[in-house]
Amino acid sequence: MIGLIGAVFLAGIVIGCATLTRLGDIYGRKPIYMMGIIMHLIFMAGILFVTKQYITYLLIFWFGLSISTRYYVGYTYNVEMQPKSHYVLVSTTQFVFESITYTFVCIYFWKISKDWKLL
């Protein structure tokens, strides 16, 4: 059951990359990116509050879809708005802050929060 969490998440990313990233090319990056951010927030909140295991798997799949729009469409959209001379600086800064965020989340659940629960 734990392995299924990663599997449905990666399946969501793969399907999102095959469908939603292409929609960013067709309809423009901004609307697809904004849709991805809204999806990401909704499904993240849902994952935190749901107690049914199979609903959690469904939400994690949709969360994977939102990751593909947030990462791949959002990254391309962000870089396209910058002058070419700032591509490296903007990309590096974006990934550094993302790494700091993930590190903080891990430390929070490892050392600070004692109120989280397993599925």
N, C-alpha and C positions, 0 to 999 in steps of 0.2 A: 504493500500500500504506500510506503514511503517513496519507493521508486516511481510509482505512478505520478506522484506530484511533479517530479522533474520531467517525466515523459510528456505529460499533458502541457506543461509550460513550454517545453521545446517544440512540441507540435504546434502550439499557438504561434510561436515565433516564426516557424517555417511557413505556416499558412499565411501569416501576416506579411511576411516578406514576399510571398508569391502573389498576394492580392493587394494589400493596402499600400505597399510602397509604389506599386504601379499606378494606383489611383493618385498618388502624389504627383506623378508625371503628367497625368491626364487632366486633373482638376486643379492643379496647383498645390504647392507644398503647404502653404499656410492653413487652408481649411482642413486638410487631412491631419496636419500636426495638431491643430486645436482640437479636432475630434479625438485624436489619440490621447491628448492630455486629459480631456474630460473622461474618456473611457478609463484611463489609468487611475484617476482619483476615485471614480465610482467603484471599480472592481477591487482596488486596494482596500477601501473601506468595507466592502462586502466581505472580503477574505478575513478581515480582522474580527468581524462581528458574527459571521455565520457559524453554526454549530453542526450542521449536517455535513457528513463527509463527502457525499457525492455532489452536493451543491458547491462545496469547496473546490472539487476537481473542475467543475464547469467554470467557476469564477477564475481559477488559475489558468485555464485555457484562454479565456477572454483577456486575462491579464497579459499573457504572452502575446496576443494580438496587439494589445496597446503598446507593449514594449517595442514592437517592430516599428510602429509609427513614431514613437517618442525618440528612439535611437536613430534609426536610419533616415527617416524623412526629416526629423527635427535637426539632426546633425547636418544634413545637406542644406536645409533651409538656412541654418545659422551660418554656415560657411559661405553660402552664396551672397549673404548680405554684407560680408566683410570685403575690404579691399584685398587684393592678392597678397600684398605685403604682410597682412595680419593673419593669414590662414593658419600658420604654425602656432602662433601665440594664442589665438582663439581656441583652436582644437586642443592644445595642451592644457589651457586653463579649464576648459569644459571637462576634460577627463580627470584632471586633478581634483576638482571639486566633487565630481561624481565618486571618485575613490575615497575621498574624505568622508562623504556622506555614508557610503557603505561601511566603512570602518567604524564610524560612530554608531551605526545601527547594530553592528555586531557587538561592540563593547557595551552598548546599552542593554541588550538582551542577555549578555554574558555576566555582567557585573552589577548593573544598576537595577533593572526590573526583575522582580521576583513574582510578578503577577501573570506572566504569560502561561499558556497551556498548550499541550499537544492536541492534535486533532482528536 
